[in-house]
Amino acid sequence: MQIVHHLAAVPHPVEAEPPPAPPVHQHHPPARGKDLAKLALGAIGVVYGDIGTSPLYALKECVTMPHGVVPASANIFGLLSLIFWSITLVVSVKYLLFVMRADNDGEGGVLALMALVARPTAPGGGESGAHETSTRTTWTGLRRSKMALVMLGLFGAALLYGDGVITPAISVLSAVEGLEVATSAFAPFVIPVTCLILVMLFVMQKRGTGGIGAVFGPVTVVWFVTISAAGLPWILRHPQILAAVNPIYAARFFLAHGVHGFLVLGSVVLCVTGGEALYADMGHFGTRAIRLAWYVCVFPALLINYFGQGALLLEHPETAANPFYGLVSGAWLYPMVIIATVATVVASQALISGAYSLTRQAVQLGYLPRVTIIHTSGQTEGQIYVPEVNWLLMVACVALVLGFRASSGLAAAYGIAVTGTMAITSVLFYYVARDLWHWSRLRAGTLLTLFLCFDLSFFIACSAKIAHGGWFPIMVAVAIFTVMLTWKRGRTLLGERIAADSLPLGVFLADIETSKPYRVPGVAVFLTSTRRGTPNVLLHHFKHNKVLHQQVVILSMTTDAIPEVPEADKVRIKSFGQGFWGVTAHFGFKESPDVLGVLRLCKAQGVPINEADTSFYLGRETLRSVKGAGMAEWRKVLFRFLSRNARSATDFFALPPNRVVEIGAQIEL
């Protein structure tokens, strides 16, 4: 069984050399005026698509049995109080006020936060030649003290995949279910129409999000204006509903319902499920634009609609089966279904694009094998398409709709994944505050306690729904988490085996100086996943061919624990004499490695490279399993499967296929 061994996940972050004193703030100047308004408009469409469509199903699940309560007046006031304070404290306070301050050079999300927490502290002083050893020593200490946090961050990322599968399914299905409100004659068509829309959505992904993204903001603004217009008349008819902002109603609700009242939080949490997506997308728009969009448009519209649904239920409790569509009647129902469907497609697109970005980050950080990454825009680097993820998501979403057949069934599966990630984000935020901002334990611990009061309450309440569908996102998360750890461990073991068999570079160069082999014209680039010793592919090439090129470049590529590496810091070059060069290329975890671009930077710094006369040498290993060595046998089987199906290194690094030479070897694992 053969695989391409080098950089199968772009070398691990443990070998990265981060810049000293990593900043914990956005490095771009804040937008103002018209630019800020444009960014805020874009944020409304992309960042708030998920949380913006939650009125379709959140309150409905709160008043639907068995997990909800009857739509009595006292219950309505209590539920609205819980919704109001959940949105206010989780989104407005936790994420917008505090968590979004913990950015990794402007990027957010659980993986960016994990990289920020795990980033080794660069040693003070010292020359670049000693820096590599110092960094490895620092990382060794980091592994002992913070590996649990890294594992926690990885599991949070795995949970987000579960959320990414459920969100398109529940959003589109809940919108199409409005047809049933109009007439029962449409009931047989709800599932087929939902599946058709989802399939079309995923088929369209290969065209890129550029054209669709241009209308994200305006479409979602129309959505927020529409739900506000639908809810406001009911508030004006029953203005007493506004009293639900008093937290006393929430306390009375818990006292009246006891344990069942606590479990209703598993449905209340649906109103804040977009909080984590908000944090993950902050790098695209910046904190100022996201906060402006929230306070000016999104927050008021959500509150108006939720309180409007509450006012409706006070007058017509029989609409509890679908209070959102109960806000409109007659000829307005069908336009609302259309607008809701378009809005949920926009919300789904944001989650799908997020899954692509999350996958690329995991690949760059060394936790997933190489995948096909297609850039769909020549102007926007972040617009990518990952076919493997796209088709897996499509199959999973359609299977969910066919399996659960109603948004209420999917709601039972929804929530546990995102609440788990929210709790993990709170814990990682605590360590950022302590280690990077140097907050006191009292200050950071107080915030952590407040955040976890909500996060863990929601998570425990959602856990009661595991048997009713909550098992699905957990199963997805555990599967992806297992793949991540297996791939990381397998790559580490493989690297150790390769390094153990490597000849010290000094010994090899001394032999070259003595034997003086024939040097052919041109440049040979040997890609390697380790920066120590002589690459095995170079040894095998010289052993069998007995010649060397006039210029030999030993190239290793590392992923630093920052989103993007400035071009000035992209490459580090060392001349070993005799035409041998050592090059270490640095990329951020949101960048795609570019070998030809690295060579151009090397040429600009004095390395004699002629791109048209350059050959690339890659290693291709055959893995042989050795019983009891390194990993359990089932994990070795999984690792070999992943390795065999990883995208070829030639394609991943965009190398010219007619100038690539692969040399094989057998490695025991």
C-alpha positions as MATLAB code, in Angstrom:
seq = 'MQIVHHLAAVPHPVEAEPPPAPPVHQHHPPARGKDLAKLALGAIGVVYGDIGTSPLYALKECVTMPHGVVPASANIFGLLSLIFWSITLVVSVKYLLFVMRADNDGEGGVLALMALVARPTAPGGGESGAHETSTRTTWTGLRRSKMALVMLGLFGAALLYGDGVITPAISVLSAVEGLEVATSAFAPFVIPVTCLILVMLFVMQKRGTGGIGAVFGPVTVVWFVTISAAGLPWILRHPQILAAVNPIYAARFFLAHGVHGFLVLGSVVLCVTGGEALYADMGHFGTRAIRLAWYVCVFPALLINYFGQGALLLEHPETAANPFYGLVSGAWLYPMVIIATVATVVASQALISGAYSLTRQAVQLGYLPRVTIIHTSGQTEGQIYVPEVNWLLMVACVALVLGFRASSGLAAAYGIAVTGTMAITSVLFYYVARDLWHWSRLRAGTLLTLFLCFDLSFFIACSAKIAHGGWFPIMVAVAIFTVMLTWKRGRTLLGERIAADSLPLGVFLADIETSKPYRVPGVAVFLTSTRRGTPNVLLHHFKHNKVLHQQVVILSMTTDAIPEVPEADKVRIKSFGQGFWGVTAHFGFKESPDVLGVLRLCKAQGVPINEADTSFYLGRETLRSVKGAGMAEWRKVLFRFLSRNARSATDFFALPPNRVVEIGAQIEL';
ca = [
       0.000    0.000    0.000;
       1.645    3.207   -1.137;
       1.260    6.793   -0.086;
       3.095   10.039   -0.689;
       4.664   10.670    2.666;
       5.970   14.203    2.568;
       3.824   16.914    4.032;
       0.719   14.776    3.900;
      -0.896   17.434    5.992;
       1.634   20.235    5.534;
       4.121   19.798    8.399;
       2.811   19.853   11.870;
       2.444   23.055   13.876;
       4.772   21.561   16.471;
       7.631   22.395   14.123;
       6.433   25.921   13.398;
       8.561   28.937   14.239;
       6.107   31.632   15.319;
       7.062   35.267   15.208;
       8.030   36.761   18.555;
       5.391   38.397   20.725;
       2.373   37.280   18.673;
      -0.269   39.996   18.575;
      -3.744   39.345   19.899;
      -5.507   42.019   17.918;
      -6.493   42.789   14.374;
      -3.574   43.982   12.336;
      -5.711   45.873    9.805;
      -6.905   49.412   10.576;
     -10.603   49.478   11.528;
     -13.027   50.354    8.736;
     -14.990   53.569    8.930;
     -17.784   55.368    7.109;
     -18.948   53.780    3.871;
     -16.458   50.940    4.146;
     -17.790   50.052    7.582;
     -21.370   50.151    6.285;
     -20.489   47.793    3.408;
     -18.783   45.392    5.777;
     -21.765   45.521    8.135;
     -24.094   44.733    5.229;
     -21.960   41.760    4.279;
     -21.848   40.609    7.905;
     -25.643   40.628    8.061;
     -25.731   38.140    5.218;
     -22.857   35.834    6.114;
     -22.333   36.099    9.873;
     -25.952   36.292   10.995;
     -27.604   33.921    8.543;
     -27.707   31.063   11.071;
     -28.975   32.923   14.123;
     -31.203   35.073   11.903;
     -33.311   32.114   10.771;
     -33.738   30.656   14.273;
     -37.202   32.293   14.733;
     -38.473   29.708   12.256;
     -38.201   26.932   14.829;
     -36.870   28.124   18.228;
     -40.085   29.265   19.971;
     -42.065   26.548   18.198;
     -39.915   23.887   19.861;
     -40.378   25.566   23.247;
     -44.170   25.111   23.059;
     -44.181   21.694   21.387;
     -44.353   18.516   23.419;
     -42.630   16.422   24.669;
     -39.679   18.770   25.210;
     -41.685   21.987   25.414;
     -44.532   23.340   27.555;
     -48.137   24.249   26.818;
     -48.574   27.783   25.412;
     -50.234   29.207   28.531;
     -49.789   32.903   29.318;
     -47.341   32.399   32.208;
     -45.276   29.996   30.128;
     -45.108   32.412   27.198;
     -43.779   35.202   29.421;
     -41.250   32.848   30.991;
     -40.020   31.522   27.649;
     -39.654   34.979   26.118;
     -37.731   36.103   29.194;
     -35.372   33.153   28.775;
     -34.958   33.882   25.057;
     -34.316   37.585   25.653;
     -31.676   37.040   28.318;
     -30.064   34.144   26.460;
     -29.588   36.250   23.321;
     -28.446   39.259   25.343;
     -25.943   37.511   27.606;
     -24.631   34.866   25.194;
     -24.398   36.895   21.986;
     -24.229   40.552   23.064;
     -22.097   40.043   26.180;
     -20.119   36.810   25.788;
     -19.294   36.840   22.091;
     -19.513   40.476   20.995;
     -18.091   42.056   24.141;
     -15.490   39.532   25.278;
     -14.765   36.495   23.089;
     -14.283   38.503   19.901;
     -11.398   40.281   21.609;
      -9.545   36.947   21.557;
      -8.665   37.048   17.866;
      -5.672   35.346   16.288;
      -4.304   38.164   14.126;
      -7.882   39.117   13.272;
      -9.173   35.549   12.809;
     -11.711   33.848   15.068;
     -13.217   30.423   15.565;
     -12.367   27.505   17.799;
      -9.368   26.333   15.722;
      -7.896   29.841   15.570;
      -8.437   30.140   19.324;
      -6.831   26.734   19.878;
      -3.805   27.783   17.831;
      -3.605   30.979   19.873;
      -3.666   29.072   23.171;
      -1.164   26.463   21.934;
       1.221   28.895   20.272;
       4.687   28.486   21.820;
       6.289   31.583   23.258;
       9.250   32.579   21.139;
      12.487   32.620   23.127;
      13.951   36.021   23.836;
      16.963   37.025   21.856;
      19.171   34.563   20.040;
      20.080   34.179   16.401;
      17.939   32.452   13.840;
      20.288   29.497   13.761;
      19.460   28.638   17.385;
      15.824   29.505   17.074;
      14.717   26.135   15.747;
      16.063   24.218   18.745;
      14.603   26.718   21.207;
      11.207   26.482   19.580;
      11.200   22.702   19.825;
      12.096   22.889   23.505;
       9.316   25.371   24.170;
       6.831   23.158   22.331;
       7.854   20.115   24.356;
       6.953   21.971   27.524;
       3.750   23.172   25.880;
       2.700   19.627   25.069;
       2.942   18.648   28.719;
       0.999   21.631   30.047;
      -1.559   22.362   27.316;
      -2.123   19.246   25.256;
      -5.504   18.839   26.954;
      -6.486   22.280   25.650;
      -5.400   21.321   22.137;
      -7.523   18.169   22.356;
     -10.419   20.255   23.646;
     -10.108   22.664   20.727;
      -9.972   19.810   18.237;
     -13.120   18.271   19.675;
     -14.824   21.654   19.467;
     -13.910   21.823   15.777;
     -15.255   18.292   15.303;
     -18.535   19.334   16.949;
     -18.844   22.202   14.471;
     -18.956   19.685   11.638;
     -22.012   18.139   13.301;
     -23.556   21.596   13.507;
     -22.686   22.213    9.850;
     -24.559   19.075    8.815;
     -27.730   19.830   10.778;
     -28.048   23.575   10.078;
     -28.820   23.370    6.331;
     -31.230   20.485    6.896;
     -33.250   22.045    9.735;
     -33.217   25.566    8.245;
     -34.467   24.644    4.785;
     -36.940   22.053    6.098;
     -38.450   24.466    8.631;
     -38.910   27.072    5.881;
     -40.556   24.671    3.426;
     -42.867   23.413    6.183;
     -44.690   26.711    5.822;
     -46.457   25.127    2.850;
     -48.240   22.800    5.288;
     -49.575   25.818    7.155;
     -51.164   27.074    3.947;
     -52.898   23.802    3.139;
     -52.472   20.148    4.054;
     -52.469   19.331    0.336;
     -48.816   20.406    0.224;
     -47.772   18.021    3.026;
     -46.557   15.208    0.714;
     -44.306   17.635   -1.149;
     -42.423   19.105    1.842;
     -39.739   16.401    2.050;
     -39.104   16.103   -1.729;
     -38.946   19.905   -2.152;
     -36.532   20.209    0.792;
     -34.249   17.498   -0.592;
     -34.332   19.088   -4.056;
     -33.356   22.501   -2.664;
     -30.502   20.974   -0.635;
     -29.163   19.019   -3.613;
     -29.283   22.126   -5.820;
     -27.525   24.119   -3.089;
     -24.617   21.675   -2.921;
     -24.394   21.219   -6.696;
     -24.050   25.001   -7.064;
     -21.094   25.141   -4.664;
     -18.492   24.468   -7.360;
     -19.435   27.772   -9.009;
     -18.151   29.612   -5.949;
     -19.772   31.960   -3.480;
     -18.667   35.186   -5.149;
     -21.848   35.804   -7.135;
     -24.115   34.463   -4.422;
     -22.234   36.388   -1.752;
     -22.945   39.682   -3.496;
     -26.632   39.285   -2.655;
     -26.216   37.695    0.804;
     -26.438   41.013    2.646;
     -29.425   42.548    0.821;
     -31.397   39.278    0.903;
     -30.844   38.879    4.638;
     -31.722   42.537    5.265;
     -35.020   41.892    3.474;
     -35.475   38.871    5.734;
     -34.904   40.866    8.929;
     -37.201   43.658    7.754;
     -39.855   41.068    6.902;
     -39.765   39.251   10.237;
     -39.863   42.610   12.036;
     -42.899   43.678   10.000;
     -44.575   40.347   10.767;
     -44.011   40.566   14.515;
     -44.586   44.265   15.205;
     -48.394   44.351   14.659;
     -48.868   41.587   17.252;
     -46.729   43.464   19.773;
     -48.848   46.564   19.212;
     -51.985   44.471   19.821;
     -50.539   43.033   23.044;
     -47.902   45.506   24.324;
     -47.934   43.789   27.733;
     -45.748   41.092   26.170;
     -42.783   43.466   26.475;
     -42.851   42.917   30.235;
     -41.179   39.556   29.540;
     -37.803   41.331   29.551;
     -38.079   41.147   33.340;
     -35.926   38.162   34.446;
     -38.437   37.435   37.223;
     -40.616   35.693   34.632;
     -37.740   33.335   33.784;
     -37.249   32.554   37.485;
     -40.968   31.886   37.943;
     -40.898   29.578   34.926;
     -38.201   27.420   36.513;
     -39.994   27.370   39.857;
     -43.251   26.318   38.217;
     -41.825   23.533   36.034;
     -38.841   22.255   37.988;
     -36.704   19.744   36.101;
     -38.863   19.914   32.982;
     -38.468   23.686   32.948;
     -34.706   23.237   32.982;
     -34.883   20.754   30.102;
     -36.810   23.322   28.044;
     -33.460   25.148   27.817;
     -32.618   22.501   25.223;
     -35.138   24.260   22.972;
     -34.399   27.810   24.142;
     -30.774   27.365   23.071;
     -31.909   27.221   19.450;
     -32.181   31.020   19.544;
     -28.391   31.421   20.075;
     -27.001   28.620   17.924;
     -25.370   31.085   15.529;
     -23.072   32.584   18.170;
     -20.136   30.328   17.355;
     -20.507   30.991   13.605;
     -20.452   34.710   14.424;
     -17.068   34.298   16.120;
     -15.676   32.065   13.361;
     -16.483   34.623   10.622;
     -15.020   37.664   12.378;
     -11.881   37.555   10.235;
     -13.899   38.333    7.104;
     -15.563   41.491    8.397;
     -13.903   42.668   11.623;
     -15.406   43.249   15.034;
     -16.691   46.783   14.355;
     -18.808   45.734   11.369;
     -20.165   42.648   13.127;
     -21.138   44.635   16.230;
     -22.729   47.404   14.142;
     -24.797   44.887   12.176;
     -25.947   43.203   15.382;
     -27.086   46.257   17.296;
     -28.568   48.182   14.364;
     -30.347   45.388   12.490;
     -30.151   41.810   13.742;
     -30.769   42.135   17.482;
     -33.850   44.398   17.170;
     -35.358   42.269   14.379;
     -34.955   39.025   16.327;
     -36.498   40.481   19.481;
     -39.424   41.989   17.581;
     -40.187   38.676   15.902;
     -39.836   36.553   19.043;
     -42.009   38.913   21.077;
     -44.464   39.072   18.170;
     -44.739   35.268   18.212;
     -45.287   35.439   21.964;
     -48.064   38.008   21.539;
     -49.657   35.803   18.875;
     -49.640   32.804   21.228;
     -51.341   34.882   23.941;
     -54.273   35.428   21.578;
     -54.126   32.228   19.521;
     -52.465   29.403   21.473;
     -53.679   26.996   18.797;
     -50.938   28.333   16.474;
     -48.287   26.689   18.656;
     -47.645   24.093   15.934;
     -45.933   26.837   13.898;
     -46.165   30.305   15.483;
     -43.735   31.870   13.016;
     -46.019   31.352   10.042;
     -48.975   32.123   12.273;
     -47.813   35.754   12.277;
     -48.981   36.136    8.679;
     -52.133   34.945    6.978;
     -53.917   34.857    3.662;
     -52.002   36.072    0.639;
     -48.943   36.976    2.736;
     -48.179   33.364    3.675;
     -46.717   32.242    0.342;
     -44.338   35.238   -0.025;
     -43.189   34.560    3.544;
     -42.432   30.930    2.660;
     -40.404   32.073   -0.360;
     -38.478   34.702    1.608;
     -37.841   32.220    4.439;
     -36.588   29.572    2.018;
     -34.174   31.999    0.362;
     -32.973   33.194    3.778;
     -32.334   29.628    4.959;
     -30.372   28.886    1.783;
     -28.212   31.918    2.568;
     -27.780   30.714    6.165;
     -26.882   27.236    4.932;
     -24.352   28.660    2.480;
     -22.549   30.409    5.328;
     -22.276   27.143    7.296;
     -21.128   25.197    4.235;
     -18.438   27.762    3.446;
     -17.431   27.610    7.103;
     -16.986   23.843    6.827;
     -14.652   24.369    3.865;
     -12.550   26.885    5.797;
     -12.486   24.667    8.870;
     -11.259   21.741    6.768;
      -8.481   23.787    5.199;
      -7.330   24.987    8.610;
      -7.308   21.412    9.932;
      -5.285   20.261    6.904;
      -2.782   23.079    7.316;
      -2.413   22.394   11.045;
      -1.740   18.732   10.298;
      -4.930   17.129   11.622;
      -6.511   16.015    8.340;
      -5.037   14.551    5.146;
      -4.676   16.601    1.988;
      -7.954   17.392    0.248;
      -8.852   19.104   -3.018;
      -8.987   22.854   -2.412;
     -10.315   24.885   -5.346;
     -10.106   28.675   -5.206;
     -13.307   30.020   -6.716;
     -12.297   33.675   -6.737;
      -9.251   35.403   -8.144;
      -9.748   38.360   -5.813;
     -10.881   36.857   -2.483;
      -8.418   34.315   -1.076;
     -10.921   32.916    1.434;
     -13.448   31.769   -1.175;
     -12.716   28.076   -1.624;
     -14.523   24.902   -2.594;
     -13.675   21.466   -1.163;
     -15.444   18.752   -3.210;
     -14.870   15.938   -0.683;
     -16.492   17.940    2.120;
     -19.253   19.218   -0.161;
     -20.518   15.797   -1.230;
     -20.252   14.317    2.260;
     -22.311   17.224    3.620;
     -24.901   16.829    0.861;
     -25.381   13.114    1.527;
     -25.573   13.707    5.283;
     -28.093   16.586    4.970;
     -30.410   14.676    2.630;
     -30.153   11.583    4.847;
     -31.083   13.681    7.884;
     -34.177   15.096    6.171;
     -35.273   11.643    4.998;
     -34.564   10.122    8.406;
     -36.150   12.732   10.714;
     -38.796   13.995    8.220;
     -39.721   17.062   10.328;
     -37.896   20.091   11.689;
     -39.080   19.144   15.189;
     -37.225   15.856   14.871;
     -34.090   17.646   13.698;
     -34.421   20.178   16.517;
     -33.948   17.294   18.939;
     -30.595   16.588   17.288;
     -29.696   20.271   17.104;
     -28.092   22.202   19.916;
     -25.859   19.684   21.642;
     -23.032   20.170   19.141;
     -23.029   23.952   19.218;
     -23.450   24.156   23.016;
     -20.473   21.842   23.430;
     -18.393   24.105   21.200;
     -19.607   27.174   23.103;
     -18.406   25.668   26.384;
     -15.034   24.773   24.855;
     -14.677   28.323   23.537;
     -15.289   29.659   27.059;
     -12.533   27.467   28.510;
     -10.026   28.421   25.801;
     -10.930   32.086   26.247;
     -10.026   31.783   29.932;
      -6.508   30.617   29.067;
      -6.073   33.378   26.495;
      -7.077   35.924   29.137;
      -4.690   34.389   31.668;
      -1.655   33.638   29.486;
      -1.731   36.365   26.840;
      -3.586   39.209   28.522;
      -2.266   38.413   32.005;
      -5.641   38.765   33.691;
      -5.875   37.708   37.302;
      -7.461   34.357   38.154;
     -10.325   36.209   39.830;
     -11.115   38.369   36.805;
     -10.785   35.604   34.205;
     -12.396   32.988   36.461;
     -15.435   35.176   37.138;
     -16.122   35.522   33.435;
     -15.509   31.808   32.855;
     -17.993   30.941   35.593;
     -20.619   33.262   34.104;
     -20.138   31.872   30.606;
     -20.204   28.249   31.729;
     -23.399   28.831   33.715;
     -25.134   29.332   30.379;
     -23.049   26.991   28.243;
     -23.222   23.982   30.556;
     -26.885   24.576   31.388;
     -27.718   24.529   27.701;
     -25.478   21.518   27.102;
     -26.966   19.466   29.956;
     -30.502   20.355   28.855;
     -29.674   19.309   25.273;
     -28.147   16.068   26.562;
     -31.633   14.928   27.536;
     -32.393   14.767   23.801;
     -29.532   12.411   22.929;
     -31.856    9.437   22.521;
     -34.170   11.509   20.285;
     -31.511   12.502   17.763;
     -28.813   14.246   19.780;
     -26.644   11.167   19.231;
     -26.115   12.149   15.594;
     -23.883   15.248   16.002;
     -22.006   13.476   18.812;
     -21.395   10.509   16.517;
     -20.182   12.839   13.750;
     -17.902   14.697   16.178;
     -16.406   11.523   17.659;
     -15.754   10.117   14.175;
     -14.031   13.292   12.951;
     -12.116   13.680   16.218;
     -10.851   10.095   15.879;
      -9.760   10.760   12.296;
      -7.930   13.932   13.368;
      -6.040   12.252   16.202;
      -5.229    9.171   14.132;
      -3.901   11.227   11.249;
      -1.835   13.426   13.556;
      -0.402   10.433   15.433;
       0.301    8.523   12.233;
       2.090   11.499   10.671;
       4.160   11.940   13.828;
       5.186    8.266   13.884;
       5.980    8.328   10.177;
       8.104   11.431   10.635;
       9.971    9.783   13.496;
      10.675    6.690   11.397;
      11.948    8.823    8.521;
      14.089   10.987   10.823;
      15.582    7.911   12.514;
      16.760    6.600    9.146;
      18.125    9.939    7.982;
      21.836   10.568    7.587;
      23.128   13.770    9.236;
      23.395   16.411    6.536;
      26.955   17.287    7.555;
      28.078   13.701    6.960;
      26.397   13.622    3.562;
      27.965   16.926    2.489;
      31.407   15.769    3.636;
      31.022   12.652    1.513;
      29.981   14.766   -1.477;
      33.017   16.987   -1.044;
      35.270   13.919   -0.959;
      33.695   11.889   -3.770;
      32.955   14.890   -6.012;
      30.115   13.267   -8.016;
      29.150   14.497  -11.463;
      26.852   17.568  -11.252;
      24.292   17.964  -14.021;
      22.883   21.388  -14.995;
      19.666   22.584  -13.370;
      17.988   22.724   -9.975;
      16.656   19.809   -7.920;
      14.111   20.550   -5.193;
      13.710   17.814   -2.580;
      10.568   18.268   -0.496;
      10.790   16.916    3.040;
       8.615   16.973    6.131;
      11.578   17.270    8.490;
      14.209   19.974    8.744;
      16.828   17.713   10.298;
      19.117   15.319    8.489;
      19.364   14.426    4.816;
      16.003   13.667    3.147;
      15.651    9.982    2.334;
      14.513   10.825   -1.176;
      17.839   12.671   -1.731;
      19.824    9.702   -0.419;
      17.956    7.251   -2.653;
      18.322    9.529   -5.665;
      22.096    9.817   -5.201;
      22.481    6.116   -4.388;
      20.787    4.961   -7.583;
      21.597    7.737  -10.068;
      25.154    8.589   -8.881;
      24.758   12.240   -9.925;
      23.514   15.501   -8.427;
      22.190   18.742   -9.874;
      24.349   21.843   -9.745;
      21.875   23.410   -7.322;
      20.115   21.296   -4.679;
      17.308   22.824   -2.601;
      16.070   20.956    0.477;
      12.606   22.426    1.047;
      10.419   21.953    4.112;
       7.077   23.676    4.578;
       5.682   24.507    8.008;
       2.368   25.849    9.213;
       2.664   28.548   11.863;
       0.029   29.116   14.517;
      -1.137   32.348   12.877;
      -3.668   32.842   10.052;
      -1.274   34.398    7.515;
       2.489   34.845    7.360;
       3.738   38.136    5.855;
       5.652   37.682    2.611;
       8.817   39.068    4.205;
       8.761   36.165    6.698;
       7.690   33.465    4.242;
      11.085   31.832    3.657;
      14.252   31.260    5.636;
      17.273   30.282    3.608;
      20.565   28.752    4.639;
      23.470   28.003    2.314;
      25.407   24.808    3.069;
      27.943   25.334    0.297;
      28.609   23.119   -2.711;
      25.343   24.306   -4.275;
      23.199   22.995   -1.407;
      20.496   25.207    0.079;
      18.156   24.645    3.008;
      14.826   26.445    2.713;
      12.076   26.546    5.322;
       8.826   28.011    4.016;
       6.246   29.337    6.464;
       2.497   29.538    5.854;
      -0.406   30.463    8.080;
      -3.181   27.991    8.808;
      -5.541   29.895    6.488;
      -3.119   29.900    3.566;
      -2.576   27.304    0.861;
       1.060   26.238    0.368;
       2.597   27.381   -2.916;
       5.921   25.733   -3.817;
       6.492   27.729   -7.008;
       5.781   30.938   -5.108;
       8.358   29.911   -2.500;
      10.971   29.320   -5.193;
      10.342   32.791   -6.622;
      10.921   34.292   -3.174;
      14.131   32.271   -2.881;
      15.324   33.524   -6.246;
      14.662   37.095   -5.148;
      16.908   36.451   -2.133;
      19.835   35.192   -4.173;
      19.267   31.461   -4.641;
      20.220   30.659   -8.283;
      16.943   29.111   -9.428;
      15.747   28.784  -12.991;
      12.105   27.745  -12.702;
      12.033   26.286  -16.211;
      15.017   24.042  -15.401;
      13.858   22.776  -12.005;
      12.916   19.206  -11.090;
      10.945   18.228   -8.000;
      11.687   15.051   -6.055;
       9.053   13.529   -3.791;
       9.101   10.459   -1.587;
       6.550    7.697   -2.025;
       6.449    5.211    0.822;
       4.982    1.755    1.168;
       3.741    1.320    4.748;
       4.341   -2.003    6.410;
       2.437   -2.632    9.612;
       4.442   -3.877   12.599;
       2.340   -5.400   15.348;
       2.337   -3.516   18.633;
       4.321   -0.525   17.373;
       3.064    3.030   17.837;
      -0.708    2.713   17.377;
      -3.486    0.185   17.746;
      -3.955   -1.968   14.680;
      -7.360   -0.492   13.810;
      -5.845    3.006   13.846;
      -3.069    1.854   11.517;
      -5.706    0.535    9.138;
      -7.511    3.887    9.314;
      -4.270    5.796    8.798;
      -3.345    3.739    5.740;
      -6.835    4.281    4.322;
      -6.569    8.049    4.844;
      -3.068    8.110    3.369;
      -4.133    6.138    0.323;
      -7.041    8.503   -0.344;
      -5.256   11.775    0.394;
      -4.890   14.102   -2.553;
      -1.600   13.641   -4.382;
       1.191   15.960   -3.310;
       1.793   16.984   -6.929;
      -1.752   18.328   -7.217;
      -1.895   19.764   -3.690;
       1.257   21.841   -4.156;
       0.390   22.672   -7.798;
       3.656   21.230   -9.086;
       4.202   20.752  -12.840;
       3.470   17.008  -13.253;
       6.021   16.574  -16.059;
       8.834   17.752  -13.753;
       8.030   15.620  -10.700;
      10.075   12.522   -9.830;
       8.796   10.124   -7.143;
      11.148    7.693   -5.420;
       9.727    4.843   -3.348;
      10.774    3.235   -0.068;
       9.283    0.899    2.532;
       8.624    2.102    6.066;
       7.469    0.053    9.043;
       4.691    1.595   11.072;
];
